[in-house]
């Protein structure tokens, strides 16, 4: 089990420990974890987040993804834009994995991913040191967003 697996396991535990481990929290945690794992390499959690952002920035979401990392306001994205940037096949596979229609999953990601990335990149920077505290932060971010 790699660092990212451990970090994501900690984040899931943090969500469940606060009573936020319902179906919505579990699905979002699983999908965001899959996105990070699918993009991650030997760089650990920060590498996974960095690679995901790079993919989004190279696609149709360049300005939007950059706004999520910067300290200014986050630009919104649509479900269609996110699906285009990540690839319809990837969204379909993730949706099938969690048992949601692809359109619903894309809509949830479009709503939450900008906020999650914003919170995971404090001060406009990717987490330093391999993201050792990323699990707790990811759990806190998703827990706070799901309470809204």
C-alpha positions as CSV (number, residue, x, y, z in Angstrom):
1,X,0.0,0.0,0.0
2,X,1.5,3.3,-1.1
3,X,1.4,6.7,0.6
4,X,-1.6,7.8,-1.4
5,X,-3.6,4.7,-0.4
6,X,-2.8,5.4,3.2
7,X,-3.7,9.1,2.9
8,X,-7.0,8.4,1.2
9,X,-7.8,5.7,3.8
10,X,-7.2,8.3,6.6
11,X,-9.5,10.8,4.8
12,X,-12.3,8.3,4.5
13,X,-12.0,7.4,8.2
14,X,-12.1,11.1,9.0
15,X,-15.3,11.6,7.1
16,X,-16.9,8.5,8.6
17,X,-15.8,9.5,12.1
18,X,-17.7,12.8,11.8
19,X,-20.9,11.2,10.6
20,X,-20.3,12.4,7.1
21,X,-19.7,8.9,5.7
22,X,-23.1,8.6,4.1
23,X,-23.5,7.6,0.5
24,X,-22.7,11.1,-0.8
25,X,-19.4,11.4,1.2
26,X,-18.3,7.9,0.4
27,X,-19.0,8.4,-3.3
28,X,-17.2,11.7,-3.5
29,X,-14.2,10.4,-1.5
30,X,-14.0,7.3,-3.7
31,X,-14.2,9.3,-6.9
32,X,-11.7,12.0,-5.9
33,X,-9.4,9.3,-4.6
34,X,-9.7,7.4,-7.9
35,X,-8.9,10.6,-9.8
36,X,-5.8,11.1,-7.7
37,X,-4.7,7.5,-7.9
38,X,-5.3,7.3,-11.6
39,X,-3.1,10.4,-12.2
40,X,-0.6,9.7,-9.5
41,X,2.9,8.4,-10.0
42,X,5.9,7.9,-7.7
43,X,5.4,11.5,-6.4
44,X,2.7,10.4,-4.0
45,X,-0.4,12.5,-3.2
46,X,1.0,15.8,-4.3
47,X,2.2,14.2,-7.6
48,X,-1.3,12.8,-8.1
49,X,-2.9,16.2,-7.5
50,X,-0.4,17.9,-9.7
51,X,-0.9,15.5,-12.5
52,X,-4.7,15.8,-12.3
53,X,-4.3,19.6,-12.5
54,X,-2.0,19.3,-15.4
55,X,-4.5,17.2,-17.3
56,X,-7.3,19.7,-16.6
57,X,-5.1,22.7,-17.5
58,X,-4.1,21.1,-20.8
59,X,-7.7,20.5,-21.7
60,X,-10.6,22.9,-21.9
61,X,-10.2,23.9,-18.2
62,X,-6.9,25.7,-18.2
63,X,-8.0,29.0,-16.8
64,X,-10.6,27.4,-14.5
65,X,-8.2,24.8,-13.0
66,X,-5.6,27.5,-12.5
67,X,-8.1,29.7,-10.6
68,X,-8.8,26.8,-8.2
69,X,-5.1,26.7,-7.2
70,X,-4.6,30.5,-7.1
71,X,-5.7,32.5,-4.1
72,X,-8.4,34.4,-6.0
73,X,-12.0,33.3,-6.7
74,X,-12.7,29.9,-8.3
75,X,-14.1,29.9,-11.8
76,X,-17.0,27.5,-12.2
77,X,-17.1,24.6,-14.6
78,X,-19.9,22.7,-16.1
79,X,-20.4,18.9,-16.0
80,X,-19.8,18.8,-19.7
81,X,-16.6,20.7,-19.5
82,X,-15.3,18.5,-16.8
83,X,-16.3,15.4,-18.7
84,X,-14.5,16.7,-21.8
85,X,-11.3,17.4,-19.8
86,X,-11.2,14.1,-18.0
87,X,-12.6,12.0,-20.8
88,X,-16.0,10.5,-21.2
89,X,-14.6,7.0,-20.9
90,X,-13.0,7.8,-17.6
91,X,-16.1,9.4,-16.2
92,X,-18.2,6.4,-17.3
93,X,-15.7,4.0,-15.6
94,X,-15.8,6.0,-12.4
95,X,-19.6,6.3,-12.5
96,X,-19.9,2.5,-13.0
97,X,-17.5,2.0,-10.1
98,X,-19.6,4.0,-7.7
99,X,-23.0,3.1,-9.1
100,X,-24.1,6.5,-10.4
101,X,-25.2,7.7,-13.8
102,X,-22.3,9.5,-15.5
103,X,-24.2,12.7,-15.8
104,X,-24.9,12.8,-12.0
105,X,-21.3,12.1,-11.2
106,X,-20.0,14.8,-13.6
107,X,-22.4,17.3,-12.0
108,X,-21.2,16.4,-8.5
109,X,-17.6,16.7,-9.6
110,X,-18.2,20.0,-11.3
111,X,-19.7,21.3,-8.0
112,X,-17.2,20.0,-5.6
113,X,-13.8,19.5,-7.4
114,X,-13.1,23.2,-7.7
115,X,-13.6,23.7,-4.0
116,X,-11.6,20.6,-3.0
117,X,-8.7,21.6,-5.2
118,X,-8.8,25.1,-3.8
119,X,-8.7,23.8,-0.2
120,X,-5.9,21.3,-1.0
121,X,-3.7,24.0,-2.4
122,X,-3.4,26.6,0.4
123,X,-1.7,29.8,-0.6
124,X,-1.8,28.8,-4.2
125,X,0.7,25.9,-3.8
126,X,0.5,22.2,-4.1
127,X,1.0,20.4,-0.8
128,X,4.7,20.1,0.1
129,X,6.5,17.0,1.3
130,X,4.5,14.5,-0.7
131,X,1.2,15.6,0.9
132,X,1.7,13.7,4.2
133,X,-1.2,15.5,5.8
134,X,-3.4,15.4,2.7
135,X,-5.7,12.7,4.0
136,X,-6.9,14.7,7.0
137,X,-7.2,17.8,4.9
138,X,-9.2,16.0,2.2
139,X,-11.5,14.5,4.8
140,X,-12.0,18.0,6.4
141,X,-12.7,19.6,3.1
142,X,-15.2,17.1,1.9
143,X,-16.8,16.9,5.3
144,X,-17.3,20.7,5.3
145,X,-18.6,20.8,1.8
146,X,-21.1,18.0,2.4
147,X,-22.5,19.8,5.5
148,X,-23.6,22.8,3.3
